[in-house]
Amino acid sequence: MKDDQTVVFVDVDLTLVNTRLHRMFQLRVPDHGVPFWYRMRRCSTVARPSASSFLALLKQDYSVKCLTLGYSKFQSKVLSTLNLDTHIEQIYGPDNFQDLDVPRYWVLVDDMRPFDPMAEIKMNWLGKSRFAQSGQEWDELLNRHYIQCGAFDGNSEPHSLEELLEVIQYKLDQQREHSI
């Protein structure tokens, strides 16, 4: 049963897709994924093979939103180019993260290492600051909310995102059980 108080946040680039920006006057047409134009830039993107089925399965039980370091309008174009946008309720990036209402229960699925400064930016957007707590408290918070997946290089998938479904369910159940 879908619960609006429970959100799975998913990163876009290198988690769901691999997107490249190409030089404007490149002679050779890139052979990477689906080509598209964005603000006078030639781009191409390819979906991780398990991305669509993963998002569809998540959407059955949770609100699914993207949390990305890319601008939301660009990421929206990427996801719509690959027909992945139908699974996503909202995309938050540096241009609109202040509109994000942090839900009671949530996890973040991302390819970045949890101690990467860029991952810490996303955690800040979710109201969790590394510097507002002890190292042990930060480790516990990451353990409850953060799920790292292998980065998608645009060619081979390191593992199916569907393999993370049980981990997502477990972490969210733990949050509910302990009212975290």
C-alpha positions as CSV (number, residue, x, y, z in Angstrom):
1,M,0.0,0.0,0.0
2,K,1.4,3.4,-1.0
3,D,2.2,5.7,1.8
4,D,2.7,9.5,1.2
5,Q,4.8,9.8,4.3
6,T,7.4,7.4,2.9
7,V,9.6,8.6,0.0
8,V,12.4,6.9,-1.9
9,F,14.7,9.5,-3.3
10,V,16.8,8.3,-6.3
11,D,19.7,10.1,-7.9
12,V,19.6,10.5,-11.7
13,D,23.0,10.5,-13.4
14,L,25.1,7.4,-12.9
15,T,22.3,5.9,-10.9
16,L,19.4,5.7,-13.3
17,V,21.1,7.0,-16.4
18,N,24.4,8.0,-18.0
19,T,24.2,11.3,-19.7
20,R,26.9,13.1,-21.7
21,L,27.1,16.6,-23.1
22,H,28.9,16.9,-26.4
23,R,30.9,19.6,-28.0
24,M,28.8,21.9,-30.2
25,F,30.8,21.4,-33.4
26,Q,31.9,17.8,-33.0
27,L,32.2,16.3,-36.4
28,R,31.4,12.8,-35.5
29,V,27.9,12.1,-34.2
30,P,28.1,10.5,-30.7
31,D,27.1,6.9,-30.6
32,H,26.1,7.0,-26.9
33,G,22.4,6.4,-26.2
34,V,19.5,8.6,-27.2
35,P,20.5,12.0,-28.6
36,F,18.7,15.2,-27.6
37,W,19.2,18.9,-27.5
38,Y,19.1,21.1,-24.4
39,R,19.7,24.8,-24.5
40,M,21.7,24.6,-27.7
41,R,23.8,21.7,-26.5
42,R,23.9,18.3,-28.1
43,C,23.5,15.7,-25.4
44,S,22.9,11.9,-25.3
45,T,21.7,9.7,-22.6
46,V,21.2,6.0,-21.9
47,A,19.0,4.4,-19.2
48,R,20.4,1.8,-16.9
49,P,18.8,-1.5,-18.0
50,S,17.0,-2.0,-14.8
51,A,16.0,1.6,-14.2
52,S,12.4,1.5,-15.6
53,S,11.4,-1.7,-13.9
54,F,13.0,-0.6,-10.6
55,L,11.1,2.7,-10.7
56,A,7.9,1.0,-11.6
57,L,8.2,-1.4,-8.7
58,L,9.1,1.4,-6.3
59,K,6.1,3.5,-7.5
60,Q,3.7,0.7,-6.4
61,D,4.5,1.2,-2.8
62,Y,6.2,4.5,-2.3
63,S,6.4,8.1,-3.5
64,V,9.4,8.2,-5.8
65,K,11.3,11.5,-6.2
66,C,14.7,12.4,-7.7
67,L,17.4,14.2,-5.7
68,T,20.1,15.3,-8.0
69,L,23.0,17.7,-8.2
70,G,21.9,18.5,-11.8
71,Y,19.4,21.2,-12.4
72,S,15.8,19.8,-12.3
73,K,14.8,21.1,-15.7
74,F,17.7,19.4,-17.4
75,Q,17.2,16.1,-15.5
76,S,13.5,16.3,-16.4
77,K,14.5,16.5,-20.0
78,V,16.9,13.5,-19.6
79,L,14.2,11.4,-17.9
80,S,11.5,12.3,-20.4
81,T,13.8,11.5,-23.3
82,L,14.1,7.9,-21.9
83,N,10.4,7.7,-20.8
84,L,11.4,7.4,-17.2
85,D,9.6,10.5,-16.1
86,T,6.3,8.7,-15.7
87,H,7.6,7.0,-12.6
88,I,8.9,10.1,-10.9
89,E,6.7,12.5,-8.9
90,Q,9.2,15.3,-8.5
91,I,12.8,16.2,-9.3
92,Y,14.8,18.3,-6.8
93,G,18.1,19.8,-7.7
94,P,20.2,22.9,-6.8
95,D,17.6,25.1,-8.4
96,N,14.6,24.0,-6.3
97,F,15.8,21.9,-3.3
98,Q,14.4,24.6,-1.0
99,D,10.9,23.4,-2.1
100,L,11.5,19.9,-0.7
101,D,9.4,18.9,2.2
102,V,11.3,16.2,4.1
103,P,9.1,13.2,4.6
104,R,8.9,11.3,7.9
105,Y,10.4,8.1,6.4
106,W,12.9,8.2,3.5
107,V,15.9,6.6,1.9
108,L,18.3,8.0,-0.7
109,V,19.6,5.6,-3.5
110,D,22.8,7.1,-5.0
111,D,25.9,5.9,-6.8
112,M,28.1,8.3,-4.7
113,R,30.0,7.1,-1.6
114,P,28.1,8.3,1.4
115,F,31.1,10.4,2.7
116,D,31.5,12.2,-0.7
117,P,31.0,15.9,-0.1
118,M,28.5,15.9,-3.0
119,A,26.4,13.2,-1.1
120,E,26.6,15.4,2.0
121,I,25.0,18.3,0.0
122,K,22.0,16.1,-0.7
123,M,21.8,15.0,2.9
124,N,21.8,18.7,3.9
125,W,18.9,19.2,1.5
126,L,17.1,16.5,3.5
127,G,17.8,18.4,6.7
128,K,20.7,16.3,7.9
129,S,24.0,18.0,8.5
130,R,27.2,16.0,9.1
131,F,28.5,18.8,11.3
132,A,25.4,19.0,13.5
133,Q,26.1,15.6,15.1
134,S,28.9,13.3,16.2
135,G,30.7,11.0,13.8
136,Q,28.9,8.0,15.3
137,E,25.5,9.7,14.9
138,W,26.3,10.5,11.3
139,D,27.3,6.9,10.6
140,E,24.0,5.7,12.1
141,L,22.0,8.2,10.1
142,L,23.7,7.1,6.9
143,N,23.1,3.5,7.8
144,R,19.3,4.2,8.2
145,H,18.8,6.4,5.2
146,Y,21.6,6.0,2.6
147,I,21.9,3.2,0.0
148,Q,24.8,3.2,-2.3
149,C,24.6,1.5,-5.7
150,G,27.2,0.8,-8.3
151,A,27.7,3.6,-10.8
152,F,26.3,3.0,-14.3
153,D,28.9,3.8,-16.9
154,G,26.5,3.8,-19.9
155,N,27.6,0.3,-21.0
156,S,27.5,-2.5,-18.5
157,E,25.3,-2.5,-15.4
158,P,27.3,-3.3,-12.3
159,H,24.1,-4.8,-10.7
160,S,20.4,-4.5,-11.2
161,L,18.7,-1.8,-9.1
162,E,16.0,-4.3,-8.3
163,E,18.5,-6.0,-6.0
164,L,18.2,-3.0,-3.8
165,L,14.4,-3.4,-3.2
166,E,14.8,-5.6,-0.1
167,V,17.4,-3.2,1.4
168,I,15.0,-0.2,0.8
169,Q,12.1,-2.1,2.4
170,Y,14.3,-3.1,5.4
171,K,15.6,0.4,6.0
172,L,12.1,1.9,5.8
173,D,10.7,-0.7,8.1
174,Q,13.4,0.0,10.6
175,Q,12.6,3.7,10.5
176,R,8.9,3.0,11.1
177,E,9.6,0.5,13.9
178,H,11.9,2.9,15.7
179,S,10.0,6.0,14.8
180,I,13.1,7.6,13.4
